[in-house]
Amino acid sequence: MKRQVRALESQIKAVKRELLEVGDLRPGSLSQQYNVCGTPGCRCKAAAAQRHGPYYQLNYGRKGKTGTRFVKKAEVAATREALANYARMRELVDRWVDLATELFELKLRPPTTGGKPAKRA
């Protein structure tokens, strides 16, 4: 049992170290849009491939509130990276919770000796 406890504690430490390396965070999703303008005779009305864009839009939800904002082309790469970092952070936290739950349950089990439960003091 001690070996299992040490292994779980070691895995939790590794997850914590990895969390420290995660960069900027941004929840949400990034979408790409093409629009049709209101100018009569504009190329965008002729075919879907001629529409204006791409325009990037960030949709997000946080603390029960949702929002949206346009993202400039110069900000797209940084936004994608922050979204990926947020997803990675969520994965790591989920892993940490799974390991911590397993560790907690292991620590709650009474120790056994030779197949028989150990006497409690």
C-alpha positions as CSV (number, residue, x, y, z in Angstrom):
1,M,0.0,0.0,0.0
2,K,2.8,2.4,0.8
3,R,4.2,1.8,-2.7
4,Q,0.9,2.7,-4.2
5,V,0.6,5.9,-2.0
6,R,4.1,7.0,-3.1
7,A,3.4,6.3,-6.7
8,L,0.2,8.3,-6.6
9,E,1.9,11.2,-4.7
10,S,4.7,11.2,-7.3
11,Q,2.1,11.4,-10.2
12,I,0.3,14.3,-8.4
13,K,3.7,16.1,-8.1
14,A,4.3,15.6,-11.8
15,V,0.9,17.0,-12.7
16,K,1.5,20.1,-10.4
17,R,4.9,20.7,-12.1
18,E,3.3,20.5,-15.5
19,L,0.6,23.0,-14.4
20,L,3.3,25.5,-13.6
21,E,4.4,25.4,-17.2
22,V,1.0,26.2,-18.7
23,G,1.1,29.6,-20.3
24,D,-1.7,32.2,-20.9
25,L,-5.2,30.8,-20.5
26,R,-8.4,31.7,-22.4
27,P,-11.6,29.7,-22.2
28,G,-13.8,29.5,-25.2
29,S,-13.7,28.6,-28.9
30,L,-12.5,30.5,-31.9
31,S,-14.6,30.5,-35.1
32,Q,-13.9,31.7,-38.6
33,Q,-16.5,33.6,-40.5
34,Y,-17.1,35.0,-44.0
35,N,-19.6,37.7,-44.5
36,V,-21.7,39.2,-47.3
37,C,-21.8,43.0,-47.3
38,G,-24.7,45.4,-48.2
39,T,-23.0,47.0,-51.2
40,P,-25.0,46.4,-54.4
41,G,-23.0,44.5,-57.1
42,C,-20.2,43.5,-54.7
43,R,-18.2,40.4,-55.5
44,C,-19.3,38.8,-52.2
45,K,-22.8,38.2,-53.5
46,A,-21.6,36.3,-56.6
47,A,-20.3,33.2,-54.9
48,A,-19.5,31.8,-51.4
49,A,-15.8,31.8,-52.2
50,Q,-15.9,35.5,-52.8
51,R,-17.3,36.5,-49.4
52,H,-15.4,39.0,-47.2
53,G,-13.2,37.5,-44.5
54,P,-12.1,35.6,-42.8
55,Y,-13.1,37.2,-39.6
56,Y,-12.4,35.5,-36.3
57,Q,-14.8,35.5,-33.4
58,L,-14.1,34.2,-29.8
59,N,-17.1,32.8,-28.0
60,Y,-16.7,32.1,-24.3
61,G,-18.5,31.4,-21.1
62,R,-17.2,32.1,-17.6
63,K,-19.0,32.1,-14.2
64,G,-22.4,31.7,-15.7
65,K,-21.9,34.5,-18.2
66,T,-21.3,34.2,-21.9
67,G,-19.6,36.6,-24.3
68,T,-18.2,37.0,-27.7
69,R,-15.6,39.3,-29.3
70,F,-13.9,39.7,-32.6
71,V,-10.2,38.8,-32.7
72,K,-7.8,40.7,-35.0
73,K,-5.8,38.6,-37.4
74,A,-2.6,39.6,-35.5
75,E,-4.1,38.1,-32.3
76,V,-5.3,34.8,-33.8
77,A,-2.2,32.8,-33.1
78,A,-1.9,33.9,-29.5
79,T,-5.6,33.3,-28.9
80,R,-5.3,29.8,-30.3
81,E,-2.4,29.1,-28.0
82,A,-4.2,30.4,-25.0
83,L,-7.3,28.3,-25.9
84,A,-5.0,25.2,-26.2
85,N,-3.3,26.1,-22.9
86,Y,-6.8,26.3,-21.2
87,A,-7.8,22.9,-22.5
88,R,-4.5,21.4,-21.3
89,M,-4.9,23.0,-17.9
90,R,-8.4,21.5,-17.6
91,E,-7.0,18.0,-18.6
92,L,-4.3,18.3,-16.0
93,V,-6.7,19.4,-13.2
94,D,-9.0,16.5,-14.1
95,R,-6.0,14.2,-13.9
96,W,-5.0,15.7,-10.5
97,V,-8.6,15.2,-9.1
98,D,-8.6,11.6,-10.3
99,L,-5.3,10.8,-8.7
100,A,-6.2,12.7,-5.5
101,T,-9.5,10.8,-5.2
102,E,-7.7,7.5,-5.7
103,L,-5.1,8.5,-3.1
104,F,-7.7,9.6,-0.6
105,E,-9.6,6.3,-1.0
106,L,-6.4,4.3,-0.6
107,K,-5.5,6.2,2.6
108,L,-9.0,5.5,4.0
109,R,-8.7,1.7,3.6
110,P,-7.6,0.0,6.8
111,P,-4.2,-1.7,6.4
112,T,-4.3,-5.4,6.1
113,T,-1.7,-8.0,7.3
114,G,-1.6,-11.4,5.6
115,G,-5.1,-11.3,4.3
116,K,-6.6,-10.5,7.7
117,P,-7.7,-7.0,8.7
118,A,-5.2,-5.4,11.1
119,K,-6.5,-4.7,14.7
120,R,-7.6,-1.2,15.3
121,A,-6.3,0.6,18.4
